[in-house]
Structure formats: C-alpha cells, structure tokens
C-alpha cells in the first residue's frame, strides 16, 4: 500500500492553569482579544504566530483551535499562558503546564472516486444520507475516529489524539476499502 499524503487541517489542544481568571481585566490587557459573555463564555485571543485562536475561560482552562501541527498548538498555548501572566499578573508555573491534544483533523485524497451508495451497504458502522450531507460517515473503534468519505475520493478524518493514531486509522480505512475491492 502506497503512503497516503495526510494534510493536517486543525489541531485542538487544551491546558488548565488551575487559576480563576478575570476575563474582563484580560480583555483590556490583551490586544487581539474579544469577550462577549452573552454570546460565548470564554475570551477569544487570536495569535498571529502561530495563526490560531485560543479560548480562555474564567476557570483557567484554555483551548487552542486552528493549529496546523501539534507543535504549533503547544507553542500557542505556552504563548497564551505567558500573555495571561504578563497581562494580569497571575503567578503561573509555566513548567507545570500540561498540554493535552484533544483532536486532530486531517484531509486525505485516496486519488480515486468512491461509490458511496455501494459503501453505505458494505461498511459496517457507516451512515449515508445524501439528501442531508454529501459525505458518508464511517466510524472505527480503534483508534476511535470518524471518517467523512466523499465521492471524489477526498476523506476527512477527525477525532484522533495523535498523528500515530491518524496514520493507523487511515491505514485501516485503506485496508478495509481494499478488502471491499473499492
């Protein structure tokens, strides 16, 4: 089986500084931030490098969205923690910050068209309702991911917690499609 090119579209990661944060004060201190509590309970802080958004909650939980690599997500969370520290003077031990990868979303091109009507009958744990959504949803339990398969051969894989899990999931999808002679 040829190596499939995997393109990371989004990495979601989180950390928790375990301190209560005044989001009103933080809004004043941080440029490129938005806070509208009637719309969303967190402060949105946009970084230019890496180009991501971090969601900062009063509880001290911080979520990074939009990163294109796990390293970029980690770097963005570290920068955000430093900005909070500097912005409102909270004492935080930066070395004690643990980053957890929550979700990696990737795109893959199988470089062949897929007959989704056929696959809907052959793939266990799949859902296909073309009137509602043009892709077939296929879930596998190990690693626990969901695939969106499109007739063009493009595939989106979501739910993995590591790049190794992504690679294993894609390999298992390709093997299953090969077994079905697709």
C-alpha positions as CSV (number, residue, x, y, z in Angstrom):
1,X,0.0,0.0,0.0
2,X,1.4,3.3,-1.1
3,X,2.0,6.0,1.6
4,X,-1.0,8.4,1.6
5,X,-0.4,12.1,2.0
6,X,-2.0,13.3,5.1
7,X,-2.7,17.1,5.5
8,X,-3.4,18.4,8.9
9,X,-6.3,20.8,8.8
10,X,-6.8,21.5,12.5
11,X,-5.3,20.6,15.9
12,X,-7.3,21.3,19.0
13,X,-5.3,21.2,22.3
14,X,-6.0,22.3,25.8
15,X,-4.4,23.2,29.1
16,X,-5.5,24.3,32.5
17,X,-3.6,26.8,34.6
18,X,-5.9,26.0,37.6
19,X,-6.4,29.6,38.5
20,X,-9.5,31.8,38.2
21,X,-9.1,34.4,35.5
22,X,-10.8,37.8,35.4
23,X,-11.8,37.8,31.7
24,X,-12.8,41.5,31.9
25,X,-9.3,42.5,33.0
26,X,-7.7,40.2,30.5
27,X,-9.8,41.7,27.6
28,X,-8.2,45.1,28.5
29,X,-4.7,43.7,28.7
30,X,-4.6,41.6,25.6
31,X,-4.7,43.0,22.1
32,X,-6.5,40.9,19.5
33,X,-9.0,39.6,22.0
34,X,-12.7,39.5,22.1
35,X,-15.1,38.8,25.0
36,X,-18.8,38.8,24.7
37,X,-20.1,36.7,27.6
38,X,-23.7,36.9,26.4
39,X,-22.6,35.2,23.2
40,X,-19.8,32.8,24.4
41,X,-18.5,32.3,28.0
42,X,-14.8,32.5,27.0
43,X,-12.4,35.2,25.8
44,X,-11.2,34.6,22.3
45,X,-7.5,35.5,21.9
46,X,-6.0,35.5,18.4
47,X,-2.3,34.9,17.9
48,X,-0.5,35.9,14.7
49,X,2.3,33.3,15.1
50,X,1.2,30.5,15.0
51,X,-2.0,31.7,13.4
52,X,-4.6,30.3,15.9
53,X,-7.3,31.3,18.3
54,X,-7.2,30.4,21.9
55,X,-10.3,30.3,24.0
56,X,-9.7,31.4,27.6
57,X,-12.2,30.5,30.3
58,X,-12.7,32.0,33.8
59,X,-11.9,28.6,35.3
60,X,-8.4,28.7,33.9
61,X,-9.0,26.2,31.1
62,X,-7.5,27.3,27.8
63,X,-8.3,25.7,24.4
64,X,-6.3,26.2,21.2
65,X,-8.1,25.8,17.9
66,X,-6.9,26.2,14.3
67,X,-3.3,25.0,14.7
68,X,-1.7,23.1,11.7
69,X,0.5,20.9,13.9
70,X,0.7,19.6,17.4
71,X,3.9,21.7,18.0
72,X,2.1,24.9,16.9
73,X,-0.8,24.1,19.3
74,X,1.7,23.6,22.2
75,X,3.6,26.8,21.3
76,X,0.3,28.8,21.0
77,X,-0.8,27.6,24.5
78,X,2.6,28.5,26.0
79,X,2.4,32.0,24.4
80,X,-1.2,32.4,25.7
81,X,-0.2,31.4,29.3
82,X,2.7,33.9,29.1
83,X,0.4,36.7,27.8
84,X,-2.1,36.0,30.7
85,X,0.7,36.1,33.2
86,X,2.1,39.3,31.9
87,X,-1.3,40.9,31.1
88,X,-2.9,40.5,34.5
89,X,-0.1,39.4,36.8
90,X,-1.3,35.9,37.7
91,X,1.5,33.7,39.1
92,X,1.8,30.6,37.0
93,X,4.5,28.0,36.9
94,X,4.9,27.7,33.1
95,X,6.9,24.4,33.5
96,X,3.9,22.8,35.2
97,X,1.6,23.4,32.3
98,X,0.4,20.2,30.7
99,X,-0.9,20.3,27.1
100,X,-3.4,17.7,26.0
101,X,-4.1,17.1,22.3
102,X,-7.9,16.8,22.1
103,X,-8.5,16.3,18.4
104,X,-6.6,16.2,15.1
105,X,-8.5,16.7,11.9
106,X,-6.8,15.7,8.7
107,X,-7.6,15.5,5.0
108,X,-6.6,12.7,2.7
109,X,-7.0,12.2,-1.0
110,X,-7.4,8.5,-2.0
111,X,-6.9,9.5,-5.6
112,X,-9.9,7.5,-6.9
113,X,-13.6,8.1,-6.9
114,X,-15.8,6.3,-4.4
115,X,-19.2,4.8,-4.9
116,X,-20.8,6.0,-1.6
117,X,-24.1,4.1,-2.3
118,X,-22.2,0.9,-2.5
119,X,-20.0,1.7,0.5
120,X,-23.1,2.5,2.6
121,X,-24.2,-1.1,2.3
122,X,-20.7,-2.6,2.7
123,X,-19.2,-0.6,5.5
124,X,-20.5,-1.5,9.0
125,X,-20.9,1.5,11.3
126,X,-21.5,3.9,8.4
127,X,-24.2,6.5,7.8
128,X,-25.0,7.9,4.4
129,X,-27.9,10.3,3.8
130,X,-27.1,12.2,0.6
131,X,-30.2,14.4,1.0
132,X,-28.7,15.7,4.2
133,X,-25.0,15.7,3.7
134,X,-22.9,14.7,0.6
135,X,-20.4,12.5,2.5
136,X,-20.6,9.1,4.1
137,X,-19.7,9.0,7.8
138,X,-17.7,5.9,8.8
139,X,-16.6,5.3,12.3
140,X,-14.0,2.9,13.6
141,X,-13.4,2.0,17.2
142,X,-9.6,1.6,17.3
143,X,-8.3,4.2,17.1
144,X,-11.6,5.9,17.8
145,X,-12.1,8.2,14.8
146,X,-14.8,9.3,12.3
147,X,-14.2,9.5,8.6
148,X,-16.1,11.6,6.1
149,X,-15.8,10.0,2.7
150,X,-16.7,11.9,-0.4
151,X,-17.4,10.5,-3.9
152,X,-14.4,12.5,-5.2
153,X,-12.1,10.3,-3.1
154,X,-11.4,13.0,-0.6
155,X,-11.6,11.9,3.1
156,X,-11.6,13.8,6.3
157,X,-10.6,12.1,9.5
158,X,-11.5,13.6,12.9
159,X,-11.2,12.5,16.5
160,X,-7.6,11.2,16.7
161,X,-5.5,12.3,19.6
162,X,-2.1,11.8,17.9
163,X,-0.5,11.7,14.4
164,X,0.3,8.0,15.0
165,X,-3.4,7.3,15.6
166,X,-4.3,9.2,12.4
167,X,-1.8,7.2,10.3
168,X,-3.1,3.9,11.8
169,X,-6.7,4.9,11.2
170,X,-6.0,5.9,7.5
171,X,-4.1,2.6,7.0
172,X,-7.1,0.7,8.4
173,X,-9.6,2.6,6.2
174,X,-7.5,1.8,3.1
175,X,-7.2,-1.8,4.1
176,X,-10.9,-2.1,4.6
177,X,-11.6,-0.4,1.2
178,X,-9.2,-2.7,-0.4
179,X,-11.0,-5.8,1.1
180,X,-14.2,-4.4,-0.4
181,X,-12.3,-4.0,-3.7
182,X,-13.1,-0.3,-3.8
